[in-house]
Amino acid sequence: MSITTTTHLNFRGDARQALEFYQAVFGGRLGIATYGDFGMPKDAPGADDVVFGQLESEGGFRVMAYDIPGAPAGPATGGPTRRENGVTLTEQPFFVSVRGTALDEVKEYWDALSAGASIIEPLAASAWSRGFGMLTDRFGVTWILDVAAEHQAG
């Protein structure tokens, strides 16, 4: 038996823009279906919102997303905020983690995701990785990017 775990992100009207941005960062095949595609009248508010979106790359990146029906605009992943190191952070019950085996590869993703992002922890060497960084992208999703450690704990 095997299973696949896929991060499913919730948005408030900008799932399409987020998925297209992530496709520009990670590459891959993008599939999007709207509420209108599933029977909502095309002229109804929200008919163009994403009911099912998925991005999958050959390199192993996979994410799903949709727009919460009738939700007000703004980050859907948001909760309470706090300030840390001069950056306003939105508390979330999850982060999306992207781990690569080469620093160059991780840095490429980092540079692309950084556009319009709030940097929480700059990408740099750490005690456990040749590269580790954390940011919240312009869609309100917090990402952790790192290079896999050569020696795993255990």
C-alpha positions as CSV (number, residue, x, y, z in Angstrom):
1,M,0.0,0.0,0.0
2,S,1.2,3.5,-0.7
3,I,-0.3,7.0,-0.1
4,T,0.3,10.4,-1.4
5,T,0.0,13.5,0.7
6,T,-0.8,16.8,-1.0
7,T,-1.0,20.2,0.5
8,H,-4.4,21.8,-0.2
9,L,-4.5,25.5,0.1
10,N,-7.6,27.6,0.6
11,F,-7.9,31.1,-0.9
12,R,-10.4,33.9,-1.0
13,G,-10.7,34.6,-4.7
14,D,-7.1,34.5,-5.8
15,A,-6.5,30.7,-6.1
16,R,-5.9,31.0,-9.8
17,Q,-3.3,33.7,-9.4
18,A,-1.6,31.8,-6.7
19,L,-1.5,28.5,-8.7
20,E,-0.2,30.4,-11.8
21,F,2.5,32.0,-9.6
22,Y,3.5,28.6,-8.1
23,Q,3.6,27.1,-11.6
24,A,6.1,29.9,-12.6
25,V,8.2,29.0,-9.6
26,F,8.1,25.1,-9.7
27,G,7.0,24.4,-13.3
28,G,4.6,21.5,-13.9
29,R,1.1,20.9,-15.2
30,L,-1.7,23.1,-13.9
31,G,-5.4,22.0,-13.9
32,I,-8.1,24.4,-12.9
33,A,-11.9,24.0,-12.8
34,T,-14.2,26.8,-11.7
35,Y,-17.5,26.8,-10.0
36,G,-19.0,27.7,-13.4
37,D,-17.5,24.6,-14.9
38,F,-19.5,22.6,-12.4
39,G,-22.8,24.1,-13.1
40,M,-22.9,27.5,-11.4
41,P,-24.4,30.1,-13.8
42,K,-21.5,31.8,-15.6
43,D,-22.8,35.3,-14.7
44,A,-23.2,34.5,-10.9
45,P,-20.7,36.1,-8.5
46,G,-17.9,33.6,-7.9
47,A,-18.5,31.5,-11.0
48,D,-14.9,32.1,-12.1
49,D,-13.5,31.2,-8.7
50,V,-11.5,27.9,-8.5
51,V,-13.4,24.9,-7.1
52,F,-10.6,22.5,-8.0
53,G,-7.0,23.5,-8.8
54,Q,-3.9,21.3,-8.9
55,L,-0.3,21.8,-9.8
56,E,2.0,18.9,-10.2
57,S,5.6,19.0,-11.4
58,E,7.8,16.1,-12.7
59,G,10.2,17.0,-9.9
60,G,7.7,16.0,-7.2
61,F,6.1,19.4,-6.3
62,R,2.3,19.0,-5.9
63,V,-0.2,21.4,-4.4
64,M,-4.0,21.7,-4.7
65,A,-6.1,24.9,-4.1
66,Y,-9.5,26.3,-4.2
67,D,-11.4,29.5,-3.5
68,I,-13.7,29.4,-0.4
69,P,-17.2,30.2,-1.6
70,G,-18.5,33.6,-0.5
71,A,-15.4,34.3,1.6
72,P,-14.3,37.9,1.9
73,A,-11.0,38.9,0.2
74,G,-7.8,38.4,2.0
75,P,-5.5,35.5,3.0
76,A,-7.6,32.5,3.8
77,T,-4.8,30.9,5.8
78,G,-4.7,33.8,8.2
79,G,-5.3,33.8,11.9
80,P,-4.0,36.1,14.6
81,T,-0.9,38.2,13.8
82,R,2.2,39.0,15.7
83,R,5.4,41.0,15.1
84,E,8.7,39.3,15.0
85,N,12.0,40.9,13.9
86,G,10.1,43.8,12.4
87,V,7.9,41.5,10.3
88,T,4.1,41.0,10.8
89,L,3.5,37.3,10.9
90,T,0.1,35.6,10.5
91,E,-0.2,32.6,12.7
92,Q,-1.1,29.5,10.7
93,P,-1.8,25.9,11.6
94,F,0.6,24.8,8.9
95,F,3.6,25.8,6.7
96,V,4.4,24.4,3.2
97,S,7.8,22.7,3.3
98,V,10.0,22.4,0.2
99,R,13.1,20.3,0.6
100,G,15.7,19.9,-2.1
101,T,19.0,18.1,-2.3
102,A,21.0,20.9,-3.8
103,L,21.4,24.5,-2.5
104,D,21.3,25.9,-6.1
105,E,17.9,24.3,-6.7
106,V,16.5,25.5,-3.4
107,K,17.9,29.0,-3.9
108,E,16.2,29.2,-7.3
109,Y,12.8,28.4,-5.7
110,W,13.5,30.8,-2.9
111,D,14.3,33.7,-5.2
112,A,11.1,33.1,-7.2
113,L,8.9,32.7,-4.1
114,S,10.4,35.8,-2.5
115,A,8.8,38.2,-5.0
116,G,6.4,40.3,-2.9
117,A,7.0,38.1,0.1
118,S,7.7,38.9,3.8
119,I,11.0,37.2,4.7
120,I,10.8,35.6,8.1
121,E,14.2,33.9,8.1
122,P,16.5,34.6,5.2
123,L,17.8,31.6,3.2
124,A,21.2,30.8,4.8
125,A,23.3,28.0,6.2
126,S,22.1,26.7,9.6
127,A,23.3,24.2,12.1
128,W,21.2,21.5,10.4
129,S,21.2,22.4,6.8
130,R,23.4,24.0,4.1
131,G,20.4,26.2,3.4
132,F,17.2,27.1,5.4
133,G,14.8,29.9,5.0
134,M,11.2,30.9,5.8
135,L,8.9,33.4,4.1
136,T,5.2,34.3,3.7
137,D,4.4,34.8,0.1
138,R,2.2,37.5,-1.4
139,F,-0.8,35.2,-1.1
140,G,-0.4,34.7,2.7
141,V,1.1,31.2,2.5
142,T,4.2,30.5,4.7
143,W,6.9,28.4,3.1
144,I,9.9,26.7,4.6
145,L,12.7,25.9,2.1
146,D,15.7,23.9,3.0
147,V,18.4,21.6,1.8
148,A,18.2,18.0,3.0
149,A,20.8,17.3,5.7
150,E,23.5,14.8,4.7
151,H,23.1,13.0,8.0
152,Q,19.5,12.5,9.2
153,A,18.8,12.3,12.9
154,G,18.0,8.9,14.1
